[in-house]
Amino acid sequence: MSDQKRDREQWELVIITVLLMYRPILFFGALLLLGYTILVIFANPSIGVVAAGLTLLLFLVVFSYRAALLLARLGAWIATRRP
């Protein structure tokens, strides 16, 4: 197994552990972001749509292990990229 693959797996393990450990805090943040989205969507729809997308992503990470795992894999891939 290459060192880069091993590093990526270690990063993935760390990121998924952090995401699962802080799930209640992420849920509270998703609720706050949902309130912000509702307020902003009437003032500026383009920013509201972006905020709604981020809110959806955060709720998916909170309620779906699969989404959290995919986000951890993406984060591990970004962390182990070579310049």
C-alpha positions in Angstrom: 0.0 0.0 0.0 1.4 3.4 -1.0 2.1 6.0 1.6 -0.3 8.4 0.0 -3.2 5.9 0.2 -2.4 5.2 3.9 -2.3 9.0 4.6 -5.6 9.4 2.9 -7.2 6.7 5.0 -5.8 8.2 8.2 -7.2 11.6 7.2 -10.5 10.1 6.4 -10.7 8.4 9.8 -9.9 11.6 11.6 -12.4 13.7 9.6 -15.3 11.1 10.0 -14.6 10.9 13.7 -14.8 14.7 14.1 -17.9 14.9 12.1 -19.7 12.2 14.1 -18.4 13.5 17.4 -19.7 17.1 16.8 -23.0 16.1 15.2 -25.2 17.9 17.8 -23.2 21.1 17.2 -23.5 20.7 13.5 -27.3 20.3 13.9 -27.6 23.5 15.8 -25.5 25.3 13.1 -27.8 23.8 10.4 -30.8 25.2 12.2 -29.2 28.7 12.5 -28.2 28.5 8.8 -31.8 27.5 7.9 -33.1 30.6 9.7 -30.6 32.8 7.8 -31.6 31.1 4.6 -35.3 31.9 5.2 -34.5 35.6 5.9 -32.1 36.1 3.0 -34.1 34.3 0.3 -36.6 37.2 0.1 -33.9 39.9 0.1 -31.5 38.3 -2.4 -32.6 35.0 -4.1 -29.2 34.1 -5.5 -27.5 34.2 -2.1 -30.6 32.5 -0.6 -30.2 29.6 -3.0 -26.5 29.2 -2.1 -27.3 29.3 1.6 -30.1 26.7 1.1 -27.6 24.4 -0.6 -25.2 24.7 2.3 -28.0 24.1 4.7 -29.1 21.0 2.8 -25.5 19.7 2.9 -25.2 20.3 6.6 -28.5 18.6 7.3 -27.4 15.6 5.2 -24.1 15.3 7.1 -26.0 15.4 10.4 -28.6 12.8 9.5 -26.8 10.6 7.0 -23.7 8.5 7.8 -23.2 8.0 4.1 -23.1 11.7 3.4 -20.7 12.3 6.3 -18.4 9.5 4.9 -18.4 11.0 1.4 -17.6 14.4 2.8 -14.8 12.9 4.9 -13.4 11.2 1.7 -13.5 14.5 -0.1 -11.7 16.2 2.7 -9.1 13.5 2.9 -8.5 13.7 -0.8 -8.1 17.5 -0.6 -5.7 17.1 2.4 -3.4 14.6 0.6 -3.2 16.2 -2.8 0.3 16.9 -4.0 1.1 20.4 -5.2 
